[in-house]
Amino acid sequence: MYRLYHKIPKGLEPILNTFKQHVTNEVTVLVQQAEDAASNQATTSSGAPEQVLIRKLIELHDKYMVYVTDCFSNNTLFHKALKEAFEVFCNRTVAGVSSSELLATFCDNILKKGGSEKLGDEAIEETLEKVVKLLAYISDKDLYAEFYRKKLARRLLLDCSANHDHERNISTKLKQQCGEQFTSKEGMGLPSLGEKHDEFMPRELGKRWSSHKVMVWWLLQFFYYLDRYFIARSQRSLPALNEVGLTCFCDLVCDDFFLHLMLILCASLSWI
């Protein structure tokens, strides 16, 4: 039918609209089933309803991507229709949980030790690739990044990561899909730190931290009266200047280089 109508001006519009509506309906049904199961506090042997939802959405996306590439000759209009259909899920909440958090939790269950997703190495890589494709449909990728970083920190700090290679690979996939700024913001505050690699980054970070503490000390001397009298007597519960100065550095490093630094430290600890 595609080959018959694609040569006719606007001949594809009825097929395109039908395809988009059909996919949207299927996605909506899956989301509704997950919400109903969550509201009833129902679980299955394969995991929580939200986790089951992500697996089913991945399978559904694979199914219709084959249709787009094979049946519709990889037509960009059908790619757009598929994207808009899946945005129904990717930009809404399911049982009070955002789709960003659901995707981050799904990745966490794959990447951590003892997770509910029991997969081989090749299956893990393939599944993560498919999750990243769904991530492309999310409008607020920063929200996903926030959830992902917190779960990554927990895996690495508690030594719950099942495989460090998978952690690096998913980082690479996220950069390819969302750009370098997804996992780092090099050049936005600590440019020389972004040029360091491997064990040289923690060393450079230590030097920067020492220099920053000296700078904060001198600023405290300069603004002593403000810190000692105005802030102390303020009824707005303002933090002390020393606290603000040190927190700014921590926030900058955490936002810009957290993922990169955590992977380097994790790799270094594995040799101890």
Secondary structure, 3 states (H helix, E strand, C coil): CHHHHCCCCCCCHHHHHHHHHHHHHHHHHHHHHHHHHHHCCCCECCECHHHHHHHHHHHHHHHHHHHHHHHCCCCHHHHHHHHHHHHHHHCCEECCEEHHHHHHHHHHHHHECCCCCCCCHHHHHHHHHHHHHHHCCCCCHHHHHHHHHHHHHHHHHCCCECCHHHHHHHHHHHHHHHCHHHCCCCCCCCHHHHCCCCCHHHHHHHHHHHHHHHHHHHHHHHCHHHHHHHHHHCCCCCCCHHHHHHHHHHHHHHHHHHHHHHHHHHHHHCCC
